[in-house]
Every structure is written in C-alpha cells, then in structure tokens.
Amino acid sequence: MKDEYRAVGSWGTLGLEIVLSVMLGFFGGRWLDARFGVGPWLSLVGFVFGCGAATKAIHRTWTEMQRVTVREEREKGNPSPAYESPKERSPDEPASPITSPTTSMEDPDERAP
C-alpha cells in the first residue's frame, strides 16, 4: 500500500516539477537580462535549461516507475519475458498463441478453466 501512494505521489508531482522548472529557468533568465541588459538571450537560455530540467524529471520518474513495476512483477511471481521482440526469438522455438488481456475486473485466477 505504501508503494502505491509513493507511485501516485511521483506521478502527481511530475506536472508541478515540469512547470516550475520551465518557469524558474525562464524568469531567472529574464531577471538576469534586466540586471545585465543583454536582451532576451538569457531568457532563452534559461528557458532551454528549464526544459532540460523538465526532461530530466520525466526520465527520472519514468525509470523509477519501471523499476517499481519490475519489482512488483517479480514479487508476484510473474517472470519477465524470455525475449523482447520477434527478432530475438530463436527460429526453432514455436510461436506462442496471442492471448488478449482480461478486460473484466474479476481476478483471472478465480475464473473457471
């Protein structure tokens, strides 16, 4: 339960982090422009650095969520796939039938075989 709240918190604060990074970079550059009188150049540089910080925040959150997902799958006993794409599949291995995921809210273990 604690991990679920942590995941929601990570995704929930991501939007705020993106907005604050871009705004802080832009308005910080704007303040430096006014202080040194160099025109809009430092505002643009600050905006670019803010966008870079926002991209880094997105990447950090994404990798954290992937790490949590892998750990949860391992704890529940679901193995990782043996191959990532059809190219990585060995030629002598038969293709497995494609099954559709369960769309109902019932537990798939409780269904009749």
Sequence and secondary structure as in RCSB ss.txt:
>XXXX:A:sequence
MKDEYRAVGSWGTLGLEIVLSVMLGFFGGRWLDARFGVGPWLSLVGFVFGCGAATKAIHRTWTEMQRVTVREERE
KGNPSPAYESPKERSPDEPASPITSPTTSMEDPDERAP
>XXXX:A:secstr
 HHHHHHHHHHHHHHHHHHHHHHHHHHHHHHHHHHHT TTHHHHHHHHHHHHHHHHHHHHHHHHHHHHHHHHHHH
TT    S SSGGGS TTS          SSS GGGS  
